[in-house]
């Protein structure tokens, strides 16, 4: 049964909370943070983060607005909850928060578009309660972002009370959103780069030749999961090119909406490609066959890997993780549009 509680992310005391006893998870609905769930023991880790909690609040709100709900975890044993995707708190902090003001303004603009009823309709916001929409620490930073968007001609802001504002996206604002969603900044690219070991004739995985094992993992796992999430998987060995292979890999990663990095076999190239993508602020989804997970390098062993057992298990869980943390891809949205039509 839901009751009023203090949100562990923003400290607002008016959040609704429901305890899911079967998995020891708390389910919250918060005006600032949106809808999310958190593993009971992970709340203690949040206390050590102090001011960084506003970063998590903003990312959780962004996902909630677009219909993907996160379950925040901070341990090796990851609970599952229907309609929620488990994500390590440290992963959100390291890969998802905008690091440049231009990215912060763009993502705030897209948040407002998701809340708008259409052209000319105002979005009613409270700069304090809704600071997470702007990836802001407090009301002052939220006001700064709104002012910057207004000065750029992307919206008009009308103050209706001390904290309440009516924000209307301008034609230039809608055009900027269209540019973002067309992939001008890579945000709506339909490509997903898969970094993985291809196997060989000498090594074995689960008693099977590693080359055939990895081939099946791609054909029935990675490819299927990425495609069902609405994206086109890209693998460098499937591409025809004349230039240096590392240059081609960099090009592919830059043009991708996200990277799937599989650490089965712990190949140095996969570590490099994952690190490059994260440096470019491109989301990375970490995977590894469960038999190889314990040998993960210290650079990645704290990340929330999908520890898969079979290619079918991989496809199912990878699709869920992509949709929850990156969002459904253009191909999935197009298919949904055809069904609606």
C-alpha positions in Angstrom: 0.0 0.0 0.0 1.4 3.4 -1.0 2.1 6.0 1.6 3.7 9.5 1.8 7.5 9.4 2.3 10.7 11.3 1.8 12.3 10.8 -1.6 15.8 9.4 -1.2 17.0 11.3 -4.2 15.7 14.8 -3.6 14.5 14.8 0.0 11.0 16.0 -0.9 8.6 14.8 1.8 5.6 14.4 -0.4 6.7 11.4 -2.5 4.5 8.4 -2.7 6.2 5.2 -1.7 5.2 1.5 -1.9 7.4 -1.3 -0.5 7.7 -4.4 -2.6 8.5 -7.0 0.0 9.2 -9.9 -2.3 12.3 -8.2 -3.7 13.1 -5.7 -0.9 12.6 -2.7 -3.2 10.9 0.7 -2.6 8.8 2.1 -5.5 8.6 5.9 -5.5 6.5 8.5 -7.4 8.0 11.9 -6.9 7.2 15.3 -8.5 10.9 16.1 -8.8 12.3 12.7 -9.7 9.4 11.0 -11.5 8.7 7.3 -11.1 11.5 5.0 -10.0 12.4 2.1 -7.7 15.4 1.6 -5.5 16.9 -1.4 -3.8 16.4 -1.0 0.0 20.0 -1.2 0.9 21.1 1.2 -1.8 19.6 4.1 0.0 22.5 4.0 2.5 25.0 4.4 -0.4 23.0 7.5 -1.6 23.7 9.2 1.7 27.4 9.1 1.0 26.9 10.9 -2.4 25.5 14.0 -0.8 25.2 16.7 -3.4 25.6 14.2 -6.3 22.1 13.0 -5.7 20.6 15.8 -7.8 22.5 14.3 -10.8 20.8 10.9 -10.3 17.4 12.7 -9.7 17.7 14.5 -13.1 18.6 11.3 -15.0 15.8 9.3 -13.3 13.3 12.1 -14.2 14.5 12.1 -17.8 13.9 8.4 -18.1 10.5 8.6 -16.3 9.3 11.2 -18.8 10.1 9.1 -21.8 8.4 6.1 -20.2 11.3 4.0 -19.1 11.5 3.3 -15.3 14.7 2.6 -13.5 15.5 0.4 -10.5 18.5 1.8 -8.8 20.9 -0.8 -7.3 24.4 -0.7 -5.8 25.4 -4.3 -5.2 26.4 -7.6 -6.9 23.0 -9.2 -6.3 20.6 -7.4 -8.6 16.9 -7.7 -7.9 14.4 -7.7 -10.7 11.1 -5.9 -10.8 8.5 -6.1 -13.7 8.6 -3.0 -16.0 11.7 -1.7 -14.4 15.3 -1.9 -15.6 18.1 -2.4 -13.0 20.9 0.2 -13.3 23.9 0.6 -11.1 24.0 4.1 -9.4 27.6 4.5 -10.3 26.9 3.8 -13.9 24.3 6.6 -14.1 26.8 9.1 -12.6 29.7 8.1 -14.9 28.0 7.9 -18.2 24.6 9.6 -18.4 24.7 13.2 -17.0 25.5 15.9 -19.5 29.0 17.2 -19.1 28.7 20.3 -21.3 26.3 23.2 -21.1 25.2 22.7 -24.7 24.2 19.1 -24.0 22.4 20.2 -20.9 20.4 22.8 -22.8 19.5 20.4 -25.5 18.4 17.6 -23.1 16.4 20.1 -21.1 14.7 21.3 -24.3 13.8 17.7 -25.2 12.4 17.2 -21.7 10.1 20.1 -22.2 9.0 18.8 -25.6 8.0 15.5 -24.0 5.8 17.4 -21.5 4.3 19.8 -24.0 0.8 19.1 -25.4 1.8 20.5 -28.8 2.6 23.7 -30.7 1.9 26.8 -28.7 0.8 24.9 -25.5 2.6 26.1 -22.3 4.4 23.7 -20.0 3.7 24.7 -16.4 6.8 24.2 -14.3 8.0 25.0 -10.8 11.7 26.0 -10.9 12.2 24.4 -7.5 10.2 21.2 -7.8 11.0 20.7 -11.4 14.7 21.6 -11.3 15.5 18.0 -12.4 14.0 18.8 -15.9 16.9 21.2 -16.4 19.6 19.0 -14.8 19.9 21.7 -12.2 21.2 21.6 -8.6 18.6 24.1 -7.4 16.1 26.8 -8.4 19.0 29.2 -9.2 20.5 26.8 -11.7 17.1 25.9 -13.2 16.4 29.6 -13.7 19.8 30.0 -15.5 18.9 27.2 -17.9 15.5 28.6 -18.7 17.0 32.1 -19.2 19.7 30.6 -21.5 17.0 28.8 -23.6 14.9 32.0 -23.7 17.9 34.1 -24.8 18.7 31.6 -27.6 15.1 32.1 -28.8 14.2 28.5 -28.1 11.3 29.3 -25.8 9.3 32.1 -24.1 8.9 32.1 -20.3 6.1 33.8 -18.4 6.1 33.9 -14.6 2.7 33.1 -13.2 3.8 33.2 -9.5 6.9 33.3 -7.4 8.1 29.9 -8.5 5.6 28.9 -11.3 6.5 29.6 -14.9 4.7 28.9 -18.2 7.2 27.8 -20.8 6.2 27.8 -24.5 8.6 26.3 -27.1 9.2 28.7 -30.0 9.4 27.7 -33.7 13.2 27.8 -33.3 12.9 25.5 -30.3 10.8 23.0 -32.2 13.3 23.2 -35.1 16.2 22.5 -32.7 14.3 19.5 -31.2 13.8 18.2 -34.8 17.6 18.5 -35.4 18.3 16.6 -32.2 15.8 13.9 -33.0 17.1 13.5 -36.6 20.5 12.7 -35.0 22.3 16.0 -35.5 24.0 15.3 -32.1 23.8 11.5 -32.4 20.8 11.3 -30.1 18.6 9.6 -32.6 21.1 7.5 -34.6 19.6 4.2 -35.5 23.1 2.5 -35.3 24.5 0.6 -32.3 28.1 -0.5 -32.3 28.8 -4.0 -30.9 32.3 -4.5 -29.5 33.0 -8.2 -28.8 35.4 -11.1 -29.1 35.0 -13.0 -32.3 36.6 -16.2 -30.9 39.1 -18.6 -32.4 39.7 -22.2 -33.1 41.9 -22.9 -30.0 39.9 -21.5 -27.1 36.7 -23.0 -25.8 33.7 -21.5 -23.9 31.4 -23.9 -22.1 33.1 -26.8 -23.9 32.5 -25.3 -27.4 34.8 -23.8 -29.9 34.9 -20.1 -29.0 34.5 -18.9 -32.6 31.3 -20.8 -33.1 30.1 -19.8 -29.6 30.7 -16.1 -30.3 29.1 -16.3 -33.8 26.0 -17.8 -32.3 26.0 -15.2 -29.5 26.0 -12.4 -32.1 23.5 -14.0 -34.5 20.9 -15.1 -31.8 21.8 -12.7 -29.0 23.4 -9.3 -29.7 21.9 -8.8 -33.2 18.4 -9.9 -32.1 18.4 -7.8 -28.9 19.6 -4.6 -30.7 17.1 -5.1 -33.5 14.1 -5.7 -31.2 15.0 -2.5 -29.4 14.7 -0.6 -32.7 18.3 -0.2 -33.7 20.7 -1.5 -36.4 23.7 -3.5 -34.9 27.1 -2.6 -36.4 30.2 -4.8 -36.2 33.5 -3.7 -37.7 34.4 -7.0 -39.2 31.2 -6.9 -41.3 32.1 -3.6 -42.9 34.1 -3.1 -46.1 36.8 -0.4 -45.9 40.3 0.5 -47.1 41.5 2.7 -44.2 43.1 1.8 -40.9 40.8 -0.4 -38.8 41.1 1.9 -35.7 40.0 4.9 -37.7 37.0 3.0 -38.9 36.1 1.8 -35.4 36.2 5.5 -34.2 34.0 6.5 -37.1 31.4 3.8 -36.3 31.4 4.6 -32.6 30.9 8.3 -33.2 27.9 7.6 -35.5 26.3 5.2 -33.0 23.5 6.0 -30.5 25.2 3.6 -28.0 27.8 0.8 -27.8 27.3 -2.7 -26.6 30.6 -3.9 -25.1 30.8 -7.6 -24.3 33.7 -8.6 -22.1 33.6 -12.4 -22.7 37.2 -13.3 -23.4 38.3 -9.9 -22.0 39.8 -8.6 -25.3 41.9 -5.4 -25.0 40.1 -3.9 -28.0 36.7 -4.1 -26.3 38.1 -2.2 -23.3 39.5 0.4 -25.6 36.2 0.8 -27.6 34.1 1.0 -24.4 36.5 3.6 -22.9 36.5 5.7 -26.1 32.7 5.7 -26.2 32.4 6.8 -22.6 34.8 9.6 -23.2 32.6 10.7 -26.0 29.6 10.6 -23.6 28.0 7.8 -25.8 26.1 5.3 -23.6 27.8 1.9 -23.1 25.9 -1.2 -22.2 28.2 -3.8 -20.5 27.7 -7.5 -21.1 29.6 -10.6 -20.3 29.0 -14.4 -20.4 28.5 -15.4 -16.7 31.5 -17.8 -16.9 33.9 -14.9 -17.6 32.4 -12.2 -15.4 34.6 -12.9 -12.3 37.7 -12.1 -14.4 36.6 -8.6 -15.4 39.2 -5.9 -15.2 39.0 -3.5 -12.3 38.2 -0.7 -14.8 34.8 -2.3 -15.5 34.0 -4.8 -12.8 32.0 -2.3 -10.9 29.6 -1.7 -13.8 26.2 -3.3 -14.1 27.0 -6.0 -16.6 24.3 -8.2 -18.2 25.7 -11.6 -17.1 24.1 -13.7 -19.8 23.7 -17.5 -19.8 22.7 -18.2 -23.4 22.2 -16.2 -26.6 18.4 -16.2 -26.1 18.8 -14.9 -22.5 21.2 -12.3 -23.9 18.7 -11.1 -26.6 15.8 -10.7 -24.1 17.8 -8.9 -21.4 19.7 -6.7 -23.9 16.5 -5.5 -25.5 15.1 -4.6 -22.0 18.3 -2.8 -21.0 18.5 -0.7 -24.2 14.8 0.4 -24.1 15.1 1.3 -20.4 18.4 3.2 -20.4 18.7 4.5 -24.0 15.1 4.4 -25.2 13.4 2.6 -28.1 15.1 3.1 -31.4 13.8 4.8 -34.6 13.0 1.4 -36.1 10.9 0.4 -33.1 9.1 3.7 -33.1 8.4 3.5 -36.8 7.0 0.0 -36.4 4.8 1.2 -33.5 3.6 4.1 -35.8 2.6 1.7 -38.5 0.6 -0.4 -35.9 -1.2 2.7 -34.7 -2.0 3.7 -38.2 
